[in-house]
Amino acid sequence: MHTVAVLALDQVIPFDLSTPIEVFTRTRLPDGGAGYRVLVCAERPEVDAGHFTLRAPWGLEALREADTIIVPGTAEPARPVPLAVHDALTSAAAAGTRIASICSGTFILAAAGLLDGLRATTHWLAAEPLAEAYPAIDVDPAVLYVDNGQILTSAGAAAGLDLCLHLIRRDYGSAIAADAARLSVMALEREGGQAQFIALRHPPAPRGSALEPTLLWMQENLARDLSLTDIAARAGMSTRTLIRHFREQTGTTPLQWLHRTRIRQAQHLLETTQDAVERIGSEVGFGSPTSFRERFKRTTGVSPGTYRRAFR
């Protein structure tokens, strides 16, 4: 039987902790036997889980007998990792144990040096702080999980389910994983990645800046076929000066800003109206349904139709 150790640290996120416990303990093999033995481990017997305190039946020594270690996220991802936990994780990695994180649990693996030189993900809100704190990690905020073989990471909340089902498929095949997915009322593979859940935000231009009227005008004229020359003329600048001001004040180019604004407005319309996808694409300024679908999928990771089904 495959042994999974779930590591509970202080301020553990209860959802992240419960996901692997539920998914793995309910996994059944064709003969009806359990596919996994699950151990909840902690440095100390009592763990502060925020709104309640939990008691962990096993200590860190149980990590040595695990085939897989799951590290759930914590509410304070930048909090220093206890030395005993650091040593236990690095020893397990050196012994070849498979180690996976859920949500901000990626920070714990990063602090232990287990992600240096690897691609990894975490909750999209935490991706930028992770990349800044650990520049040796190739942080990908757009995916649901990353499988590097021995070390795996996943995005926030429900992406922990995707990760656990992926591990079951690796261990026992697609049929067992599909049964586990049905028990969780979950698709074995979700279409698209984390990008579809990321709220598109613009780096704000300072109030009263030279760009503020231009940005408002661009938002009000999304349906028009706006060129860089059109935007520069509206701003009363040369195209070179306009690009420089955009870089300084928004961190992007005028046309990239315009594309993101169009996609954000399209998301709003897909969520709140019954308008056809083709009409929405036209309303936000795309010249053809094909160009709209391609840009939308490139930005969010899913098609407009899939996005509407998920968020309407």
C-alpha positions in Angstrom: 0.0 0.0 0.0 1.2 3.5 -0.9 1.8 5.7 2.2 1.0 9.4 2.0 2.2 11.7 4.8 0.4 15.1 5.0 2.5 17.7 6.8 0.6 20.1 9.0 2.4 23.3 10.0 1.1 26.1 12.2 -1.4 28.3 10.3 -2.1 25.4 7.9 -5.0 26.2 5.5 -7.7 23.6 6.5 -9.0 23.2 2.9 -5.5 22.4 1.7 -5.0 19.9 4.5 -8.3 18.1 4.1 -8.0 17.7 0.3 -5.3 15.0 0.2 -6.8 13.3 3.3 -10.2 13.0 1.7 -9.1 12.1 -1.9 -6.5 9.5 -0.9 -8.4 7.8 1.9 -11.4 7.3 -0.4 -9.3 5.8 -3.3 -10.2 2.1 -3.8 -8.5 -0.5 -5.9 -10.3 -3.0 -8.1 -10.5 -5.6 -5.3 -12.0 -3.0 -3.0 -8.9 -2.5 -0.9 -7.5 0.9 0.0 -5.0 2.4 -2.3 -3.4 4.6 0.3 -2.5 4.8 3.9 -2.6 8.5 5.0 -0.6 9.9 7.9 -1.1 13.4 9.2 2.2 14.6 10.6 3.4 17.6 12.5 6.4 18.9 14.4 4.4 19.1 17.5 1.2 17.2 18.6 -1.0 20.3 18.4 -1.1 22.5 15.3 -2.6 26.0 15.2 -5.0 25.9 12.2 -6.3 29.4 12.7 -10.0 29.0 13.7 -9.2 25.8 15.5 -6.4 23.6 16.9 -5.8 20.1 15.5 -3.9 17.2 16.9 -1.6 15.3 14.6 -1.3 11.6 15.3 2.2 11.3 13.9 5.4 13.3 14.2 8.0 14.2 11.7 9.6 10.8 12.0 6.7 9.4 10.0 7.9 11.3 6.9 10.7 8.7 6.7 8.2 5.9 5.9 6.2 7.9 3.4 6.2 7.2 -0.3 4.7 10.6 -0.9 4.7 13.8 1.3 2.0 16.4 0.7 2.7 19.9 2.0 -0.5 22.0 2.3 -0.4 25.8 2.2 -0.3 28.1 5.2 -1.9 31.4 5.9 1.6 32.9 6.4 3.7 31.6 3.5 6.7 33.9 4.2 6.9 32.6 7.8 10.3 30.9 8.4 10.2 27.1 8.1 11.2 25.4 11.4 14.6 23.8 11.2 13.3 20.3 12.0 10.8 20.5 9.2 13.5 21.8 6.8 15.8 18.9 7.7 13.0 16.4 7.4 12.0 17.5 4.0 15.5 17.7 2.6 16.3 14.3 4.0 13.2 12.8 2.4 14.1 14.4 -0.9 17.6 13.0 -0.7 16.1 9.6 -0.1 14.0 9.9 -3.3 10.6 10.4 -1.6 8.0 12.1 -3.8 7.1 15.5 -2.4 4.2 17.7 -3.5 2.8 21.0 -2.4 -0.6 22.6 -2.5 -1.2 26.3 -2.9 1.3 28.4 -0.7 2.9 25.1 0.4 5.2 25.8 -2.5 7.0 28.4 -0.3 7.9 25.7 2.1 9.5 23.6 -0.6 11.2 26.7 -1.9 12.6 27.5 1.5 14.0 24.0 1.8 15.8 24.5 -1.5 13.8 21.7 -3.2 12.7 23.9 -6.2 15.9 25.6 -7.3 16.3 25.3 -11.0 12.8 23.8 -11.4 9.5 25.1 -12.8 6.8 25.5 -10.1 3.5 27.1 -9.5 1.4 28.4 -6.6 -1.8 30.4 -6.1 -1.8 33.1 -8.7 -1.9 35.8 -6.0 1.3 34.5 -4.5 3.2 33.8 -7.7 4.9 37.2 -7.9 6.1 37.2 -4.2 7.4 33.6 -4.8 9.3 34.6 -7.9 10.8 37.7 -6.1 11.8 35.7 -3.0 13.2 32.7 -4.9 14.7 33.9 -8.3 16.2 30.4 -8.9 12.6 29.0 -9.4 10.9 29.3 -12.8 7.4 30.3 -11.5 4.5 29.6 -13.8 1.3 31.2 -12.5 -0.9 30.0 -15.3 -1.1 26.3 -14.7 -3.0 24.1 -12.2 0.0 22.0 -11.2 3.6 21.2 -12.3 5.0 17.7 -12.3 8.8 17.6 -12.2 8.9 13.9 -11.4 9.9 13.7 -7.8 8.8 17.2 -6.9 5.4 18.6 -7.7 3.6 21.9 -7.0 0.0 23.0 -7.4 -2.0 26.2 -7.5 -4.6 27.2 -4.9 -7.6 25.5 -3.4 -9.3 23.3 -6.0 -6.0 22.8 -7.8 -5.0 20.6 -4.9 -7.7 18.2 -6.1 -6.2 18.2 -9.6 -2.8 17.4 -8.2 -4.1 14.5 -6.0 -6.0 13.0 -8.9 -2.8 13.3 -11.1 -0.8 11.5 -8.4 -3.4 8.7 -8.3 -3.3 8.3 -12.0 0.5 8.1 -11.8 0.3 5.4 -9.1 -2.6 3.3 -10.2 -3.7 4.4 -13.7 -6.5 6.3 -15.3 -9.4 4.0 -14.3 -8.7 4.2 -10.5 -8.1 8.0 -10.9 -11.4 8.4 -12.7 -13.2 6.6 -9.9 -11.6 8.9 -7.4 -12.6 11.9 -9.5 -16.2 10.8 -9.5 -16.2 10.4 -5.7 -14.9 14.0 -5.5 -17.5 15.2 -8.1 -14.6 16.4 -10.1 -13.4 16.2 -13.7 -10.2 14.0 -13.9 -8.8 16.7 -16.2 -10.0 20.3 -16.1 -9.8 22.3 -19.3 -7.4 25.2 -19.2 -5.2 26.3 -16.4 -5.1 28.7 -13.6 -4.9 31.7 -16.0 -8.7 31.6 -16.4 -9.2 32.4 -12.7 -6.7 35.3 -12.7 -8.3 38.7 -12.3 -6.9 40.8 -15.1 -5.7 44.1 -13.6 -4.0 47.1 -15.1 -1.0 48.7 -13.4 -2.8 51.9 -12.4 -1.6 55.2 -13.9 -1.1 57.9 -11.3 -4.1 60.1 -10.8 -3.7 63.3 -12.7 -1.0 61.8 -14.9 -0.7 62.7 -18.6 -2.0 59.2 -19.5 -5.2 59.2 -17.4 -7.4 60.8 -20.0 -6.0 58.6 -22.7 -6.6 55.4 -20.8 -10.2 56.5 -20.1 -10.7 57.2 -23.8 -9.3 53.8 -24.8 -11.7 52.1 -22.4 -14.6 54.0 -23.9 -13.6 53.1 -27.4 -12.8 49.5 -27.3 -15.0 48.6 -30.3 -13.0 50.9 -32.5 -10.0 49.6 -34.6 -7.5 51.6 -32.6 -3.9 51.8 -33.9 -0.8 53.0 -32.1 -1.0 56.1 -34.2 -4.6 56.8 -33.2 -3.7 56.5 -29.5 -0.7 58.7 -29.8 -2.8 61.4 -31.6 -5.4 61.3 -28.9 -2.6 61.7 -26.3 -1.0 64.5 -28.2 2.3 62.7 -28.3 4.6 61.0 -30.8 4.3 57.2 -30.8 7.8 56.9 -29.3 6.9 59.3 -26.4 3.6 57.5 -25.9 5.3 54.1 -25.6 7.9 55.5 -23.2 5.1 57.0 -21.0 3.2 53.8 -21.0 6.2 51.8 -20.0 6.9 54.2 -17.1 3.4 54.5 -15.9 1.7 51.2 -16.6 4.6 48.8 -17.1 3.3 47.7 -20.5 2.8 48.9 -24.1 -0.3 50.8 -25.4 -1.5 47.9 -27.5 -0.8 45.2 -24.8 -2.8 47.4 -22.4 -5.6 47.7 -25.0 -5.7 43.9 -25.6 -6.0 43.2 -21.8 -8.7 45.7 -21.4 -10.7 44.1 -24.3 -10.3 40.7 -22.8 -11.3 41.9 -19.3 -14.5 43.5 -20.8 -15.2 40.3 -22.8 -14.9 38.3 -19.6 -17.5 40.6 -18.0 -19.9 40.2 -20.9 -19.5 36.5 -21.0 -20.3 36.4 -17.3 -23.3 38.8 -17.3 -25.0 38.6 -20.7 -26.4 36.0 -23.1 -24.8 37.7 -26.2 -23.2 35.3 -28.7 -19.5 34.9 -28.5 -19.1 36.4 -32.0 -21.0 39.6 -30.9 -19.0 40.0 -27.8 -15.8 39.8 -29.7 -17.0 42.5 -32.1 -18.2 44.7 -29.1 -14.8 44.7 -27.5 -12.9 45.5 -30.7 -11.8 42.2 -32.3 -12.0 42.2 -36.1 -13.1 38.6 -36.4 -14.4 35.8 -34.2 -11.2 33.8 -34.9 -8.9 36.6 -33.7 -11.1 37.0 -30.6 -11.1 33.3 -29.7 -7.3 33.1 -30.3 -6.5 36.1 -28.1 -8.9 35.1 -25.4 -7.5 31.6 -25.1 -3.9 32.9 -25.2 -4.7 35.2 -22.3 -7.0 33.0 -20.1 -6.0 29.5 -21.2 -9.6 28.5 -22.2 -12.0 29.3 -25.0 -14.7 32.0 -24.5 -17.4 29.3 -24.4 -15.5 27.3 -21.7 -15.0 30.5 -19.7 -18.7 31.3 -19.9 -19.7 27.8 -18.7 -17.4 28.1 -15.8 -18.2 31.6 -14.6 -21.6 32.6 -15.7 
